[in-house]
Amino acid sequence: MKATRYNYTPEEKSALAELIGMVKNIQSQMFHLEPLLTRGIYFFIYKQLQDFMHCTLPEPLRKADKRHKEILKGYLLLYYYTV
């Protein structure tokens, strides 16, 4: 407490108190929005994974099959079916 009493001006102390209040307010708002944010994050992860599985992964899998790269094809299929 003495460090803030002697090292900061009154304006700096009030700015620090205001900043702490803002952080607490944001924390409170995020706590109330947690279920909504969690669902949004899960949905985003699901969409990104589906996009990867249906748009990005088939092309390397097709090329591995065409060039008879059985080991690479095995790894890609293993990833494709485990996700």
PDB file as gemmi writes it, atoms N, CA and C in Angstrom:
CRYST1    1.000    1.000    1.000  90.00  90.00  90.00 P 1                      
ATOM      1  N   MET A   1       0.826  -1.195   0.000  1.00  0.00           N  
ATOM      2  CA  MET A   1       0.000   0.000   0.000  1.00  0.00           C  
ATOM      3  C   MET A   1       0.869   1.258   0.000  1.00  0.00           C  
ATOM      4  N   LYS A   2       2.009   1.209   0.716  1.00  0.00           N  
ATOM      5  CA  LYS A   2       2.864   2.389   0.766  1.00  0.00           C  
ATOM      6  C   LYS A   2       3.441   2.720  -0.600  1.00  0.00           C  
ATOM      7  N   ALA A   3       3.672   1.701  -1.432  1.00  0.00           N  
ATOM      8  CA  ALA A   3       4.223   1.960  -2.764  1.00  0.00           C  
ATOM      9  C   ALA A   3       3.256   2.805  -3.579  1.00  0.00           C  
ATOM     10  N   THR A   4       1.967   2.509  -3.505  1.00  0.00           N  
ATOM     11  CA  THR A   4       1.011   3.321  -4.257  1.00  0.00           C  
ATOM     12  C   THR A   4       0.781   4.673  -3.593  1.00  0.00           C  
ATOM     13  N   ARG A   5       0.956   4.746  -2.280  1.00  0.00           N  
ATOM     14  CA  ARG A   5       0.738   6.013  -1.578  1.00  0.00           C  
ATOM     15  C   ARG A   5       1.812   7.040  -1.952  1.00  0.00           C  
ATOM     16  N   TYR A   6       3.037   6.596  -2.110  1.00  0.00           N  
ATOM     17  CA  TYR A   6       4.135   7.547  -2.305  1.00  0.00           C  
ATOM     18  C   TYR A   6       4.656   7.622  -3.737  1.00  0.00           C  
ATOM     19  N   ASN A   7       4.380   6.619  -4.576  1.00  0.00           N  
ATOM     20  CA  ASN A   7       4.972   6.583  -5.901  1.00  0.00           C  
ATOM     21  C   ASN A   7       4.052   7.051  -7.020  1.00  0.00           C  
ATOM     22  N   TYR A   8       2.767   7.233  -6.754  1.00  0.00           N  
ATOM     23  CA  TYR A   8       1.838   7.630  -7.798  1.00  0.00           C  
ATOM     24  C   TYR A   8       1.173   8.952  -7.455  1.00  0.00           C  
ATOM     25  N   THR A   9       0.860   9.713  -8.497  1.00  0.00           N  
ATOM     26  CA  THR A   9       0.114  10.955  -8.301  1.00  0.00           C  
ATOM     27  C   THR A   9      -1.359  10.602  -8.095  1.00  0.00           C  
ATOM     28  N   PRO A  10      -2.153  11.524  -7.571  1.00  0.00           N  
ATOM     29  CA  PRO A  10      -3.588  11.240  -7.405  1.00  0.00           C  
ATOM     30  C   PRO A  10      -4.274  10.890  -8.725  1.00  0.00           C  
ATOM     31  N   GLU A  11      -3.858  11.523  -9.839  1.00  0.00           N  
ATOM     32  CA  GLU A  11      -4.462  11.202 -11.140  1.00  0.00           C  
ATOM     33  C   GLU A  11      -4.130   9.765 -11.552  1.00  0.00           C  
ATOM     34  N   GLU A  12      -2.882   9.361 -11.286  1.00  0.00           N  
ATOM     35  CA  GLU A  12      -2.476   7.997 -11.630  1.00  0.00           C  
ATOM     36  C   GLU A  12      -3.208   6.971 -10.764  1.00  0.00           C  
ATOM     37  N   LYS A  13      -3.420   7.307  -9.494  1.00  0.00           N  
ATOM     38  CA  LYS A  13      -4.160   6.398  -8.614  1.00  0.00           C  
ATOM     39  C   LYS A  13      -5.597   6.228  -9.083  1.00  0.00           C  
ATOM     40  N   SER A  14      -6.247   7.338  -9.472  1.00  0.00           N  
ATOM     41  CA  SER A  14      -7.633   7.229  -9.936  1.00  0.00           C  
ATOM     42  C   SER A  14      -7.703   6.481 -11.263  1.00  0.00           C  
ATOM     43  N   ALA A  15      -6.713   6.675 -12.150  1.00  0.00           N  
ATOM     44  CA  ALA A  15      -6.677   5.942 -13.414  1.00  0.00           C  
ATOM     45  C   ALA A  15      -6.494   4.447 -13.160  1.00  0.00           C  
ATOM     46  N   LEU A  16      -5.652   4.110 -12.189  1.00  0.00           N  
ATOM     47  CA  LEU A  16      -5.431   2.712 -11.844  1.00  0.00           C  
ATOM     48  C   LEU A  16      -6.706   2.083 -11.274  1.00  0.00           C  
ATOM     49  N   ALA A  17      -7.404   2.805 -10.407  1.00  0.00           N  
ATOM     50  CA  ALA A  17      -8.660   2.306  -9.842  1.00  0.00           C  
ATOM     51  C   ALA A  17      -9.705   2.134 -10.941  1.00  0.00           C  
ATOM     52  N   GLU A  18      -9.756   3.054 -11.887  1.00  0.00           N  
ATOM     53  CA  GLU A  18     -10.698   2.961 -13.000  1.00  0.00           C  
ATOM     54  C   GLU A  18     -10.366   1.761 -13.883  1.00  0.00           C  
ATOM     55  N   LEU A  19      -9.094   1.528 -14.128  1.00  0.00           N  
ATOM     56  CA  LEU A  19      -8.668   0.390 -14.933  1.00  0.00           C  
ATOM     57  C   LEU A  19      -9.047  -0.926 -14.263  1.00  0.00           C  
ATOM     58  N   ILE A  20      -8.833  -1.012 -12.965  1.00  0.00           N  
ATOM     59  CA  ILE A  20      -9.211  -2.224 -12.229  1.00  0.00           C  
ATOM     60  C   ILE A  20     -10.717  -2.439 -12.305  1.00  0.00           C  
ATOM     61  N   GLY A  21     -11.488  -1.370 -12.197  1.00  0.00           N  
ATOM     62  CA  GLY A  21     -12.941  -1.470 -12.321  1.00  0.00           C  
ATOM     63  C   GLY A  21     -13.356  -1.962 -13.699  1.00  0.00           C  
ATOM     64  N   MET A  22     -12.683  -1.487 -14.741  1.00  0.00           N  
ATOM     65  CA  MET A  22     -13.001  -1.946 -16.098  1.00  0.00           C  
ATOM     66  C   MET A  22     -12.706  -3.426 -16.269  1.00  0.00           C  
ATOM     67  N   VAL A  23     -11.579  -3.871 -15.740  1.00  0.00           N  
ATOM     68  CA  VAL A  23     -11.216  -5.289 -15.837  1.00  0.00           C  
ATOM     69  C   VAL A  23     -12.247  -6.147 -15.114  1.00  0.00           C  
ATOM     70  N   LYS A  24     -12.672  -5.725 -13.926  1.00  0.00           N  
ATOM     71  CA  LYS A  24     -13.683  -6.474 -13.183  1.00  0.00           C  
ATOM     72  C   LYS A  24     -15.011  -6.500 -13.934  1.00  0.00           C  
ATOM     73  N   ASN A  25     -15.378  -5.402 -14.573  1.00  0.00           N  
ATOM     74  CA  ASN A  25     -16.613  -5.336 -15.340  1.00  0.00           C  
ATOM     75  C   ASN A  25     -16.564  -6.290 -16.524  1.00  0.00           C  
ATOM     76  N   ILE A  26     -15.445  -6.303 -17.237  1.00  0.00           N  
ATOM     77  CA  ILE A  26     -15.304  -7.214 -18.381  1.00  0.00           C  
ATOM     78  C   ILE A  26     -15.352  -8.660 -17.914  1.00  0.00           C  
ATOM     79  N   GLN A  27     -14.706  -8.951 -16.789  1.00  0.00           N  
ATOM     80  CA  GLN A  27     -14.723 -10.313 -16.252  1.00  0.00           C  
ATOM     81  C   GLN A  27     -16.149 -10.731 -15.905  1.00  0.00           C  
ATOM     82  N   SER A  28     -16.917  -9.820 -15.324  1.00  0.00           N  
ATOM     83  CA  SER A  28     -18.302 -10.121 -14.971  1.00  0.00           C  
ATOM     84  C   SER A  28     -19.143 -10.373 -16.222  1.00  0.00           C  
ATOM     85  N   GLN A  29     -18.965  -9.543 -17.244  1.00  0.00           N  
ATOM     86  CA  GLN A  29     -19.721  -9.731 -18.485  1.00  0.00           C  
ATOM     87  C   GLN A  29     -19.365 -11.051 -19.158  1.00  0.00           C  
ATOM     88  N   MET A  30     -18.085 -11.393 -19.179  1.00  0.00           N  
ATOM     89  CA  MET A  30     -17.672 -12.651 -19.806  1.00  0.00           C  
ATOM     90  C   MET A  30     -18.185 -13.846 -19.021  1.00  0.00           C  
ATOM     91  N   PHE A  31     -18.270 -13.720 -17.699  1.00  0.00           N  
ATOM     92  CA  PHE A  31     -18.816 -14.801 -16.883  1.00  0.00           C  
ATOM     93  C   PHE A  31     -20.276 -15.062 -17.251  1.00  0.00           C  
ATOM     94  N   HIS A  32     -21.042 -14.000 -17.470  1.00  0.00           N  
ATOM     95  CA  HIS A  32     -22.454 -14.158 -17.827  1.00  0.00           C  
ATOM     96  C   HIS A  32     -22.619 -14.663 -19.259  1.00  0.00           C  
ATOM     97  N   LEU A  33     -21.686 -14.360 -20.130  1.00  0.00           N  
ATOM     98  CA  LEU A  33     -21.774 -14.784 -21.527  1.00  0.00           C  
ATOM     99  C   LEU A  33     -21.033 -16.096 -21.797  1.00  0.00           C  
ATOM    100  N   GLU A  34     -20.491 -16.716 -20.769  1.00  0.00           N  
ATOM    101  CA  GLU A  34     -19.687 -17.918 -20.955  1.00  0.00           C  
ATOM    102  C   GLU A  34     -20.412 -19.028 -21.719  1.00  0.00           C  
ATOM    103  N   PRO A  35     -21.671 -19.355 -21.390  1.00  0.00           N  
ATOM    104  CA  PRO A  35     -22.336 -20.427 -22.158  1.00  0.00           C  
ATOM    105  C   PRO A  35     -22.453 -20.093 -23.649  1.00  0.00           C  
ATOM    106  N   LEU A  36     -22.775 -18.853 -23.949  1.00  0.00           N  
ATOM    107  CA  LEU A  36     -22.900 -18.448 -25.350  1.00  0.00           C  
ATOM    108  C   LEU A  36     -21.545 -18.487 -26.048  1.00  0.00           C  
ATOM    109  N   LEU A  37     -20.512 -17.993 -25.379  1.00  0.00           N  
ATOM    110  CA  LEU A  37     -19.175 -18.006 -25.969  1.00  0.00           C  
ATOM    111  C   LEU A  37     -18.670 -19.431 -26.166  1.00  0.00           C  
ATOM    112  N   THR A  38     -18.948 -20.302 -25.213  1.00  0.00           N  
ATOM    113  CA  THR A  38     -18.505 -21.689 -25.316  1.00  0.00           C  
ATOM    114  C   THR A  38     -19.155 -22.360 -26.517  1.00  0.00           C  
ATOM    115  N   ARG A  39     -20.455 -22.173 -26.688  1.00  0.00           N  
ATOM    116  CA  ARG A  39     -21.130 -22.763 -27.851  1.00  0.00           C  
ATOM    117  C   ARG A  39     -20.579 -22.210 -29.150  1.00  0.00           C  
ATOM    118  N   GLY A  40     -20.313 -20.910 -29.176  1.00  0.00           N  
ATOM    119  CA  GLY A  40     -19.753 -20.301 -30.377  1.00  0.00           C  
ATOM    120  C   GLY A  40     -18.378 -20.841 -30.710  1.00  0.00           C  
ATOM    121  N   ILE A  41     -17.551 -21.037 -29.693  1.00  0.00           N  
ATOM    122  CA  ILE A  41     -16.209 -21.586 -29.911  1.00  0.00           C  
ATOM    123  C   ILE A  41     -16.304 -23.022 -30.403  1.00  0.00           C  
ATOM    124  N   TYR A  42     -17.170 -23.833 -29.791  1.00  0.00           N  
ATOM    125  CA  TYR A  42     -17.334 -25.218 -30.238  1.00  0.00           C  
ATOM    126  C   TYR A  42     -17.828 -25.273 -31.678  1.00  0.00           C  
ATOM    127  N   PHE A  43     -18.783 -24.406 -32.018  1.00  0.00           N  
ATOM    128  CA  PHE A  43     -19.317 -24.387 -33.378  1.00  0.00           C  
ATOM    129  C   PHE A  43     -18.231 -23.991 -34.366  1.00  0.00           C  
ATOM    130  N   PHE A  44     -17.404 -23.005 -34.015  1.00  0.00           N  
ATOM    131  CA  PHE A  44     -16.321 -22.572 -34.905  1.00  0.00           C  
ATOM    132  C   PHE A  44     -15.327 -23.706 -35.127  1.00  0.00           C  
ATOM    133  N   ILE A  45     -14.962 -24.409 -34.056  1.00  0.00           N  
ATOM    134  CA  ILE A  45     -14.026 -25.527 -34.183  1.00  0.00           C  
ATOM    135  C   ILE A  45     -14.621 -26.621 -35.059  1.00  0.00           C  
ATOM    136  N   TYR A  46     -15.910 -26.909 -34.860  1.00  0.00           N  
ATOM    137  CA  TYR A  46     -16.585 -27.927 -35.667  1.00  0.00           C  
ATOM    138  C   TYR A  46     -16.578 -27.545 -37.145  1.00  0.00           C  
ATOM    139  N   LYS A  47     -16.899 -26.280 -37.449  1.00  0.00           N  
ATOM    140  CA  LYS A  47     -16.928 -25.837 -38.853  1.00  0.00           C  
ATOM    141  C   LYS A  47     -15.535 -25.889 -39.469  1.00  0.00           C  
ATOM    142  N   GLN A  48     -14.510 -25.490 -38.737  1.00  0.00           N  
ATOM    143  CA  GLN A  48     -13.148 -25.533 -39.263  1.00  0.00           C  
ATOM    144  C   GLN A  48     -12.719 -26.973 -39.535  1.00  0.00           C  
ATOM    145  N   LEU A  49     -13.064 -27.879 -38.637  1.00  0.00           N  
ATOM    146  CA  LEU A  49     -12.711 -29.285 -38.818  1.00  0.00           C  
ATOM    147  C   LEU A  49     -13.443 -29.879 -40.017  1.00  0.00           C  
ATOM    148  N   GLN A  50     -14.719 -29.556 -40.160  1.00  0.00           N  
ATOM    149  CA  GLN A  50     -15.474 -30.056 -41.308  1.00  0.00           C  
ATOM    150  C   GLN A  50     -14.916 -29.503 -42.617  1.00  0.00           C  
ATOM    151  N   ASP A  51     -14.552 -28.237 -42.621  1.00  0.00           N  
ATOM    152  CA  ASP A  51     -13.965 -27.633 -43.812  1.00  0.00           C  
ATOM    153  C   ASP A  51     -12.654 -28.339 -44.163  1.00  0.00           C  
ATOM    154  N   PHE A  52     -11.835 -28.614 -43.172  1.00  0.00           N  
ATOM    155  CA  PHE A  52     -10.575 -29.306 -43.416  1.00  0.00           C  
ATOM    156  C   PHE A  52     -10.832 -30.707 -43.957  1.00  0.00           C  
ATOM    157  N   MET A  53     -11.780 -31.420 -43.347  1.00  0.00           N  
ATOM    158  CA  MET A  53     -12.043 -32.794 -43.746  1.00  0.00           C  
ATOM    159  C   MET A  53     -12.638 -32.893 -45.147  1.00  0.00           C  
ATOM    160  N   HIS A  54     -13.482 -31.942 -45.539  1.00  0.00           N  
ATOM    161  CA  HIS A  54     -14.189 -32.046 -46.815  1.00  0.00           C  
ATOM    162  C   HIS A  54     -13.562 -31.230 -47.937  1.00  0.00           C  
ATOM    163  N   CYS A  55     -12.757 -30.233 -47.604  1.00  0.00           N  
ATOM    164  CA  CYS A  55     -12.191 -29.378 -48.645  1.00  0.00           C  
ATOM    165  C   CYS A  55     -10.677 -29.521 -48.785  1.00  0.00           C  
ATOM    166  N   THR A  56      -9.977 -29.708 -47.697  1.00  0.00           N  
ATOM    167  CA  THR A  56      -8.511 -29.708 -47.731  1.00  0.00           C  
ATOM    168  C   THR A  56      -7.941 -31.114 -47.840  1.00  0.00           C  
ATOM    169  N   LEU A  57      -8.440 -32.034 -47.077  1.00  0.00           N  
ATOM    170  CA  LEU A  57      -7.868 -33.377 -47.010  1.00  0.00           C  
ATOM    171  C   LEU A  57      -8.096 -34.238 -48.248  1.00  0.00           C  
ATOM    172  N   PRO A  58      -9.218 -34.163 -48.949  1.00  0.00           N  
ATOM    173  CA  PRO A  58      -9.422 -35.068 -50.090  1.00  0.00           C  
ATOM    174  C   PRO A  58      -8.380 -34.939 -51.210  1.00  0.00           C  
ATOM    175  N   GLU A  59      -7.882 -33.741 -51.472  1.00  0.00           N  
ATOM    176  CA  GLU A  59      -6.915 -33.578 -52.557  1.00  0.00           C  
ATOM    177  C   GLU A  59      -5.596 -34.319 -52.290  1.00  0.00           C  
ATOM    178  N   PRO A  60      -4.953 -34.160 -51.120  1.00  0.00           N  
ATOM    179  CA  PRO A  60      -3.752 -34.965 -50.867  1.00  0.00           C  
ATOM    180  C   PRO A  60      -4.044 -36.467 -50.858  1.00  0.00           C  
ATOM    181  N   LEU A  61      -5.218 -36.840 -50.391  1.00  0.00           N  
ATOM    182  CA  LEU A  61      -5.591 -38.253 -50.387  1.00  0.00           C  
ATOM    183  C   LEU A  61      -5.725 -38.780 -51.813  1.00  0.00           C  
ATOM    184  N   ARG A  62      -6.321 -37.998 -52.683  1.00  0.00           N  
ATOM    185  CA  ARG A  62      -6.463 -38.392 -54.083  1.00  0.00           C  
ATOM    186  C   ARG A  62      -5.099 -38.521 -54.757  1.00  0.00           C  
ATOM    187  N   LYS A  63      -4.214 -37.553 -54.505  1.00  0.00           N  
ATOM    188  CA  LYS A  63      -2.878 -37.603 -55.104  1.00  0.00           C  
ATOM    189  C   LYS A  63      -2.078 -38.794 -54.587  1.00  0.00           C  
ATOM    190  N   ALA A  64      -2.180 -39.087 -53.295  1.00  0.00           N  
ATOM    191  CA  ALA A  64      -1.473 -40.240 -52.737  1.00  0.00           C  
ATOM    192  C   ALA A  64      -1.985 -41.526 -53.360  1.00  0.00           C  
ATOM    193  N   ASP A  65      -3.287 -41.617 -53.577  1.00  0.00           N  
ATOM    194  CA  ASP A  65      -3.860 -42.807 -54.202  1.00  0.00           C  
ATOM    195  C   ASP A  65      -3.418 -42.913 -55.661  1.00  0.00           C  
ATOM    196  N   LYS A  66      -3.405 -41.810 -56.371  1.00  0.00           N  
ATOM    197  CA  LYS A  66      -3.033 -41.800 -57.791  1.00  0.00           C  
ATOM    198  C   LYS A  66      -1.567 -42.190 -57.982  1.00  0.00           C  
ATOM    199  N   ARG A  67      -0.686 -41.747 -57.100  1.00  0.00           N  
ATOM    200  CA  ARG A  67       0.754 -42.006 -57.238  1.00  0.00           C  
ATOM    201  C   ARG A  67       1.197 -43.252 -56.468  1.00  0.00           C  
ATOM    202  N   HIS A  68       0.243 -44.003 -55.955  1.00  0.00           N  
ATOM    203  CA  HIS A  68       0.502 -45.265 -55.253  1.00  0.00           C  
ATOM    204  C   HIS A  68       1.424 -45.066 -54.047  1.00  0.00           C  
ATOM    205  N   LYS A  69       1.189 -44.010 -53.319  1.00  0.00           N  
ATOM    206  CA  LYS A  69       1.927 -43.737 -52.077  1.00  0.00           C  
ATOM    207  C   LYS A  69       1.130 -44.353 -50.930  1.00  0.00           C  
ATOM    208  N   GLU A  70       1.325 -45.616 -50.730  1.00  0.00           N  
ATOM    209  CA  GLU A  70       0.487 -46.358 -49.783  1.00  0.00           C  
ATOM    210  C   GLU A  70       0.686 -45.902 -48.336  1.00  0.00           C  
ATOM    211  N   ILE A  71       1.924 -45.587 -47.954  1.00  0.00           N  
ATOM    212  CA  ILE A  71       2.165 -45.165 -46.571  1.00  0.00           C  
ATOM    213  C   ILE A  71       1.478 -43.837 -46.293  1.00  0.00           C  
ATOM    214  N   LEU A  72       1.645 -42.871 -47.193  1.00  0.00           N  
ATOM    215  CA  LEU A  72       0.992 -41.569 -47.030  1.00  0.00           C  
ATOM    216  C   LEU A  72      -0.516 -41.724 -47.056  1.00  0.00           C  
ATOM    217  N   LYS A  73      -1.000 -42.532 -47.982  1.00  0.00           N  
ATOM    218  CA  LYS A  73      -2.442 -42.778 -48.067  1.00  0.00           C  
ATOM    219  C   LYS A  73      -2.960 -43.388 -46.769  1.00  0.00           C  
ATOM    220  N   GLY A  74      -2.186 -44.310 -46.193  1.00  0.00           N  
ATOM    221  CA  GLY A  74      -2.583 -44.923 -44.924  1.00  0.00           C  
ATOM    222  C   GLY A  74      -2.671 -43.907 -43.801  1.00  0.00           C  
ATOM    223  N   TYR A  75      -1.688 -43.011 -43.725  1.00  0.00           N  
ATOM    224  CA  TYR A  75      -1.723 -41.971 -42.693  1.00  0.00           C  
ATOM    225  C   TYR A  75      -2.908 -41.024 -42.893  1.00  0.00           C  
ATOM    226  N   LEU A  76      -3.153 -40.625 -44.131  1.00  0.00           N  
ATOM    227  CA  LEU A  76      -4.267 -39.705 -44.390  1.00  0.00           C  
ATOM    228  C   LEU A  76      -5.597 -40.366 -44.077  1.00  0.00           C  
ATOM    229  N   LEU A  77      -5.748 -41.635 -44.473  1.00  0.00           N  
ATOM    230  CA  LEU A  77      -6.993 -42.338 -44.163  1.00  0.00           C  
ATOM    231  C   LEU A  77      -7.151 -42.547 -42.663  1.00  0.00           C  
ATOM    232  N   LEU A  78      -6.055 -42.823 -41.976  1.00  0.00           N  
ATOM    233  CA  LEU A  78      -6.105 -42.985 -40.521  1.00  0.00           C  
ATOM    234  C   LEU A  78      -6.597 -41.699 -39.875  1.00  0.00           C  
ATOM    235  N   TYR A  79      -6.053 -40.555 -40.318  1.00  0.00           N  
ATOM    236  CA  TYR A  79      -6.511 -39.281 -39.775  1.00  0.00           C  
ATOM    237  C   TYR A  79      -7.961 -39.012 -40.163  1.00  0.00           C  
ATOM    238  N   TYR A  80      -8.314 -39.345 -41.395  1.00  0.00           N  
ATOM    239  CA  TYR A  80      -9.666 -39.065 -41.905  1.00  0.00           C  
ATOM    240  C   TYR A  80     -10.717 -39.814 -41.100  1.00  0.00           C  
ATOM    241  N   TYR A  81     -10.429 -41.057 -40.748  1.00  0.00           N  
ATOM    242  CA  TYR A  81     -11.436 -41.860 -40.045  1.00  0.00           C  
ATOM    243  C   TYR A  81     -11.389 -41.716 -38.539  1.00  0.00           C  
ATOM    244  N   THR A  82     -10.311 -41.158 -37.978  1.00  0.00           N  
ATOM    245  CA  THR A  82     -10.271 -41.000 -36.525  1.00  0.00           C  
ATOM    246  C   THR A  82     -10.879 -39.687 -36.080  1.00  0.00           C  
ATOM    247  N   VAL A  83     -10.991 -38.731 -36.983  1.00  0.00           N  
ATOM    248  CA  VAL A  83     -11.543 -37.425 -36.590  1.00  0.00           C  
ATOM    249  C   VAL A  83     -12.990 -37.422 -36.753  1.00  0.00           C  
TER     250      VAL A  83                                                      
END                                                                             
